[in-house]
Amino acid sequence: MVKHKIYRHLLFWLTYSIQGTLLEYAWIHDFFPPEREAYVVILAILFNLLLVSVKMSFSYYLMQFPVNNLLIRKNAMVKVILQIVLALLLAIFFYRLANVYVISPLLKPEKVVGISDIVNPSGLFIALLDIGYISGIAVALKLFRMQVLNLKTEQFLIKDKLETELKFLKNQINPHFLFNTLNNIYGLARKKSDQAPEVVLRLSKLLRFMLYESHRETISIAEEIRILEDYLELEKIRYDNRLKISFRKEIDDHHQMITPLILLPFIENAFKHGLNETTGESQIEIHITLKKGQLNFQTSNTQDYSGENIINEKIGLSNIRRQLELMYKEFSLELENFPKTFNVSLKINLNSHGTL
């Protein structure tokens, strides 16, 4: 990083020195006969290096102290301006010294120079323009680079914050699912059911996925469906004959990538807040279609509900909605709460990558 910075500065001043040398040559070559061409080139290089040293000193002082004090330390504006003016006067003074006592004698040896030549108005004005020109470019480049770095830092912090939020949301969902399934096992264990070992085995498969796979950014739709099927098998064991499940799938590309566990909470919600509160025969219908990256996911579960058609999103559903906002730009989520059924309709363009 430091090496790249040094190279950038060297390239900047080398480019400017070449330009300055050419301008010095164009200005002084008429002072000497054609046969002294090589001497004129050497003088042009010497004059440029002499004046560039003054400009560099002022430019780096300006970038290191007054500009930093103003932008970073938030020092008083009057104090910073005073620093700049004093440094500029000092730079102009040395610039004029070089012109009067080095450059002028080499160009016009016969001319007698004195202190009054240093404060010559036209000379001072030229010095101001010359120093101000290059130092202004240097400061502008520094400010531009600082702005770019600040934008990159801001983007990194935003991305890091959103990734942290997404991990937090996923971690909220996983314990929720585990809690529900452990309740299932507990119920079977109390009944001393022979199905308990099978439930534990299926649960271990799901936990293995959650521990080692769910933190991936995406998985294939085939893997997501396999998780849904494992979960449904667990619930079938629990509900036995009073549960009817219809799971239809129309997938044109089983390798299409999707955010892990983005669909499971909707099915989990159907069991927890729908079927668990239904006294009679329970039914859940799930329909997944995928065509050219457009996912259409629908669930419908029976319920006994006599209240108004009010949607009260629980933690799981609100978390999923936030995940969808982070992961996909194009999606729609509709919830319908009817007296006998609760319906979910989710549409996602799986190719529309979201904030992350």
Secondary structure, DSSP 8 states (H G I E B T S, - for coil): -HHHHHHHHHHHHHHHHHHHHHHHHHHHGGGS-GGGHHHHHHHHHHHHHHHHHHHHHHHHHHHHTHHHHHHTS---HHHHHHHHHHHHHHHHHHHHHHIIIIIHHHH-TT----HHHHT-HHHHHHHHHHHHHHHHHHHHHHHHHHHHHHHHHHHHHHHHHHHHHHHHHHHHHHHHHHHHHHHHHHHHHHTT-TTHHHHHHHHHHHHHHHHHTTTSS-EEHHHHHHHHHHHHHHHHHHHGGGEEEEEEEEES-TT-EE-TTSSHHHHHHHHHHTGGG--S-EEEEEEEEEETTEEEEEEEEE----S-S-----HHHHHHHHHHHHHBSSEEEEEEE-SSEEEEEEEEETT-B---
